[in-house]
Amino acid sequence: MATSMGCLLVLSLVSPLLLAGAVHGNPWYGGGGLFPQFYDHSCPKAKEIVHSIVAQAVAQETRMAASLVRLHFHDCFVKGCDASVLLDNSSSIVSEKGSNPNRNSIRGFEVVDQIKVALETACPGVVSCADILALAARDSTILVGGPFWEVPLGRRDSLGASIQGSNNDIPAPNNTLPTIITKFKRLGLNIVDVVALSGAHTIGLSRCTSFRQRLYNQSGNGMADNTLDVSYAAQLRQGCPRSGGDDNLFPLDFVTPAKFDNLYFKNILAGKGLLSSDEVLLTKSAETAALVKAYADDVGLFFQHFAQSMVNMGNISPLVGAQGEIRKNCRRLNNFH
């Protein structure tokens, strides 16, 4: 009975989500006039060029797949999916790269540069940096075993950045679940998106500084987080001391760290989610817990929801038409000075 109730809950959560994506009767059409064929005439090889450079980068370093997915996420959560995260400091820009969530952490910029150079050679001034991020995130996911989705395209690039937005709007590892849900809902995303997109933590690495409090002082009483498996915590303490070692890296999914699968959710059920923001999906809400269990049971369901949620996230406040610009260099505005 509990299982069937869980399934009903998941279905009732999901049907509005899938309907919301099915604009034009096609789940891959974006909001604001984005559509997958946007470059078919203006730059027919665009998708091929992006895929081939992402494939080389991931072949050299598997971790790059997770880094490129995260880059798209950290872009979309600040002022929408507009490549604001790629801008360097300049006389008129305070870069988002220096924010708390991004400093010493966000990476993959050189791969984006490489893609941009190749696209500017093939079709100058046509493909936006924002669309590069959306395509690179999708290609990265596929290359490590995850699902395919058609990427709605046609975003343009921002004329500014927001370090305040980057500091305040990106969900943090130590945020409470209500805070995380609020940060998603503000952008038009729902509970299914929260849990499905958290599943990106099936790949990639996290720094000791992002989960240290769980090992030593979760709620200010000098005690470890009691939702964390004891033997797993002991293992983590060996590489993440009370002080020092801030940048020591640990896999977010310690079982299959380089494979996009549903082990992340199985780990959470076993008390072996690395971040507090991972484990609270199980412990702080019946609604999110039902989805964690559903995805742990059914990798196909997780893949389907992850693909749709990535499209939903990619649709956050795109610049279209005459808004923004198509940057020639993703790190700076075209009228850079």
FIDREN-114603 format. One record per residue (C-alpha): x, y, z; residue number from 0. Coordinates in steps of 0.5 Angstrom, whole numbers, always signed. Example, Ala and Ser with C-alpha at 12.3 -4.5 7.8 and 13.67 -1.06 7.14 Angstrom:
[[+25, -9, +16], 0] [[+27, -2, +14], 1] 
END
This chain:
[[+0, +0, +0], 0] [[+6, +5, +2], 1] [[+9, +3, -5], 2] [[+3, +5, -9], 3] [[+1, +11, -5], 4] [[+9, +13, -6], 5] [[+7, +12, -14], 6] [[+1, +16, -14], 7] [[+4, +22, -10], 8] [[+10, +21, -16], 9] [[+5, +21, -21], 10] [[+1, +27, -18], 11] [[+7, +31, -18], 12] [[+9, +29, -25], 13] [[+3, +30, -29], 14] [[+3, +38, -29], 15] [[+11, +38, -30], 16] [[+10, +34, -36], 17] [[+4, +38, -39], 18] [[+8, +44, -37], 19] [[+14, +42, -42], 20] [[+9, +40, -47], 21] [[+8, +47, -51], 22] [[+7, +46, -58], 23] [[+5, +39, -57], 24] [[+13, +38, -56], 25] [[+16, +37, -49], 26] [[+23, +40, -52], 27] [[+20, +46, -54], 28] [[+23, +52, -49], 29] [[+19, +58, -47], 30] [[+20, +65, -50], 31] [[+21, +62, -57], 32] [[+27, +57, -56], 33] [[+27, +51, -61], 34] [[+32, +46, -62], 35] [[+32, +47, -70], 36] [[+34, +55, -68], 37] [[+41, +54, -72], 38] [[+39, +49, -77], 39] [[+40, +54, -83], 40] [[+45, +59, -80], 41] [[+50, +54, -77], 42] [[+48, +47, -79], 43] [[+54, +44, -76], 44] [[+53, +48, -69], 45] [[+51, +42, -65], 46] [[+56, +37, -68], 47] [[+62, +42, -67], 48] [[+60, +43, -59], 49] [[+59, +35, -58], 50] [[+66, +34, -61], 51] [[+70, +39, -57], 52] [[+66, +36, -51], 53] [[+67, +29, -52], 54] [[+75, +31, -53], 55] [[+75, +34, -46], 56] [[+71, +29, -42], 57] [[+75, +23, -45], 58] [[+81, +27, -43], 59] [[+78, +28, -36], 60] [[+71, +25, -34], 61] [[+70, +30, -28], 62] [[+69, +35, -34], 63] [[+62, +32, -35], 64] [[+60, +34, -28], 65] [[+63, +41, -29], 66] [[+60, +43, -35], 67] [[+53, +41, -33], 68] [[+54, +45, -26], 69] [[+56, +51, -31], 70] [[+50, +51, -34], 71] [[+46, +50, -27], 72] [[+50, +56, -24], 73] [[+49, +60, -30], 74] [[+41, +59, -31], 75] [[+40, +60, -23], 76] [[+43, +68, -24], 77] [[+39, +72, -28], 78] [[+37, +66, -33], 79] [[+41, +62, -38], 80] [[+44, +68, -41], 81] [[+52, +66, -40], 82] [[+53, +71, -35], 83] [[+57, +66, -31], 84] [[+62, +66, -36], 85] [[+64, +74, -36], 86] [[+71, +76, -33], 87] [[+72, +82, -29], 88] [[+73, +88, -33], 89] [[+72, +96, -32], 90] [[+64, +95, -32], 91] [[+63, +88, -30], 92] [[+64, +84, -23], 93] [[+65, +77, -25], 94] [[+60, +72, -22], 95] [[+66, +67, -22], 96] [[+68, +71, -15], 97] [[+62, +69, -12], 98] [[+62, +64, -6], 99] [[+59, +58, -10], 100] [[+64, +59, -15], 101] [[+70, +62, -12], 102] [[+76, +56, -13], 103] [[+70, +51, -15], 104] [[+67, +53, -22], 105] [[+71, +50, -28], 106] [[+70, +48, -35], 107] [[+71, +55, -38], 108] [[+77, +53, -43], 109] [[+73, +48, -46], 110] [[+67, +53, -47], 111] [[+73, +58, -50], 112] [[+75, +52, -55], 113] [[+68, +51, -57], 114] [[+67, +59, -58], 115] [[+73, +59, -62], 116] [[+71, +53, -67], 117] [[+64, +56, -68], 118] [[+66, +63, -69], 119] [[+71, +60, -75], 120] [[+65, +56, -78], 121] [[+59, +61, -77], 122] [[+62, +68, -74], 123] [[+57, +72, -69], 124] [[+51, +66, -70], 125] [[+52, +62, -64], 126] [[+51, +64, -57], 127] [[+55, +63, -51], 128] [[+49, +61, -47], 129] [[+47, +56, -52], 130] [[+54, +53, -52], 131] [[+53, +52, -44], 132] [[+46, +49, -45], 133] [[+49, +44, -51], 134] [[+55, +42, -47], 135] [[+51, +40, -41], 136] [[+47, +36, -45], 137] [[+53, +33, -49], 138] [[+56, +32, -42], 139] [[+51, +28, -39], 140] [[+50, +23, -45], 141] [[+58, +22, -45], 142] [[+58, +19, -38], 143] [[+52, +15, -39], 144] [[+46, +19, -38], 145] [[+40, +21, -42], 146] [[+39, +25, -49], 147] [[+34, +31, -49], 148] [[+33, +36, -55], 149] [[+36, +42, -53], 150] [[+31, +48, -54], 151] [[+36, +54, -57], 152] [[+36, +61, -59], 153] [[+38, +64, -52], 154] [[+42, +71, -53], 155] [[+48, +73, -48], 156] [[+47, +78, -43], 157] [[+50, +85, -42], 158] [[+52, +84, -35], 159] [[+53, +80, -29], 160] [[+50, +79, -22], 161] [[+55, +77, -16], 162] [[+50, +79, -11], 163] [[+45, +74, -15], 164] [[+50, +69, -15], 165] [[+51, +69, -8], 166] [[+44, +69, -6], 167] [[+40, +65, -11], 168] [[+44, +59, -12], 169] [[+42, +53, -8], 170] [[+48, +52, -3], 171] [[+50, +45, +0], 172] [[+48, +47, +7], 173] [[+41, +51, +6], 174] [[+35, +48, +9], 175] [[+30, +44, +4], 176] [[+25, +50, +5], 177] [[+30, +55, +2], 178] [[+32, +50, -3], 179] [[+25, +49, -6], 180] [[+24, +57, -5], 181] [[+30, +58, -9], 182] [[+27, +53, -15], 183] [[+20, +56, -14], 184] [[+22, +63, -15], 185] [[+25, +61, -22], 186] [[+19, +57, -24], 187] [[+21, +50, -22], 188] [[+18, +45, -18], 189] [[+19, +40, -13], 190] [[+20, +35, -18], 191] [[+26, +39, -21], 192] [[+29, +40, -15], 193] [[+30, +32, -14], 194] [[+31, +30, -21], 195] [[+36, +36, -22], 196] [[+40, +34, -15], 197] [[+41, +27, -19], 198] [[+46, +31, -23], 199] [[+50, +29, -16], 200] [[+51, +22, -19], 201] [[+57, +25, -22], 202] [[+63, +30, -20], 203] [[+67, +32, -14], 204] [[+65, +36, -8], 205] [[+70, +40, -3], 206] [[+71, +38, +4], 207] [[+69, +45, +6], 208] [[+62, +44, +3], 209] [[+60, +38, +8], 210] [[+65, +39, +14], 211] [[+60, +41, +18], 212] [[+56, +34, +17], 213] [[+62, +31, +20], 214] [[+64, +35, +26], 215] [[+58, +40, +28], 216] [[+52, +39, +24], 217] [[+47, +43, +29], 218] [[+52, +47, +33], 219] [[+53, +42, +39], 220] [[+59, +39, +37], 221] [[+56, +32, +34], 222] [[+56, +29, +27], 223] [[+50, +29, +23], 224] [[+46, +23, +25], 225] [[+43, +22, +18], 226] [[+50, +20, +16], 227] [[+52, +13, +16], 228] [[+57, +12, +21], 229] [[+62, +8, +17], 230] [[+62, +13, +11], 231] [[+63, +19, +16], 232] [[+69, +16, +19], 233] [[+72, +15, +12], 234] [[+70, +22, +10], 235] [[+74, +25, +16], 236] [[+80, +21, +14], 237] [[+81, +26, +8], 238] [[+77, +32, +11], 239] [[+80, +34, +18], 240] [[+76, +39, +23], 241] [[+81, +45, +20], 242] [[+85, +45, +13], 243] [[+84, +41, +7], 244] [[+78, +45, +5], 245] [[+79, +44, -3], 246] [[+80, +36, -2], 247] [[+76, +33, -7], 248] [[+71, +27, -5], 249] [[+66, +24, -10], 250] [[+59, +26, -9], 251] [[+57, +19, -11], 252] [[+62, +14, -8], 253] [[+60, +8, -11], 254] [[+60, +10, -19], 255] [[+63, +17, -19], 256] [[+64, +17, -26], 257] [[+57, +14, -29], 258] [[+51, +18, -30], 259] [[+46, +13, -26], 260] [[+41, +13, -20], 261] [[+46, +10, -15], 262] [[+46, +18, -12], 263] [[+39, +16, -10], 264] [[+41, +9, -7], 265] [[+46, +12, -3], 266] [[+42, +17, +0], 267] [[+37, +12, +2], 268] [[+43, +8, +6], 269] [[+45, +15, +9], 270] [[+51, +16, +4], 271] [[+49, +22, +1], 272] [[+55, +27, +1], 273] [[+52, +34, +2], 274] [[+47, +36, +7], 275] [[+43, +38, +1], 276] [[+43, +31, -1], 277] [[+41, +28, +5], 278] [[+35, +33, +7], 279] [[+31, +30, +0], 280] [[+30, +24, +4], 281] [[+29, +26, +11], 282] [[+26, +33, +11], 283] [[+20, +32, +7], 284] [[+15, +26, +5], 285] [[+14, +29, -2], 286] [[+21, +29, -4], 287] [[+23, +23, +0], 288] [[+18, +19, -5], 289] [[+21, +22, -11], 290] [[+28, +20, -8], 291] [[+25, +13, -7], 292] [[+22, +12, -14], 293] [[+28, +14, -17], 294] [[+32, +9, -13], 295] [[+28, +4, -16], 296] [[+27, +6, -23], 297] [[+33, +9, -27], 298] [[+28, +10, -33], 299] [[+24, +15, -29], 300] [[+30, +19, -26], 301] [[+33, +19, -33], 302] [[+26, +22, -36], 303] [[+25, +27, -31], 304] [[+32, +29, -31], 305] [[+32, +30, -38], 306] [[+25, +34, -38], 307] [[+28, +38, -32], 308] [[+34, +40, -35], 309] [[+30, +43, -41], 310] [[+25, +47, -36], 311] [[+32, +50, -32], 312] [[+34, +52, -39], 313] [[+28, +56, -40], 314] [[+29, +60, -35], 315] [[+29, +68, -37], 316] [[+32, +67, -44], 317] [[+34, +73, -47], 318] [[+31, +73, -54], 319] [[+30, +77, -61], 320] [[+34, +83, -60], 321] [[+35, +83, -53], 322] [[+43, +82, -51], 323] [[+48, +80, -56], 324] [[+52, +74, -59], 325] [[+59, +75, -56], 326] [[+65, +74, -60], 327] [[+69, +72, -54], 328] [[+65, +69, -48], 329] [[+69, +72, -43], 330] [[+67, +79, -45], 331] [[+62, +84, -48], 332] [[+63, +85, -55], 333] [[+64, +93, -54], 334] [[+69, +91, -48], 335] [[+74, +96, -46], 336] 
END
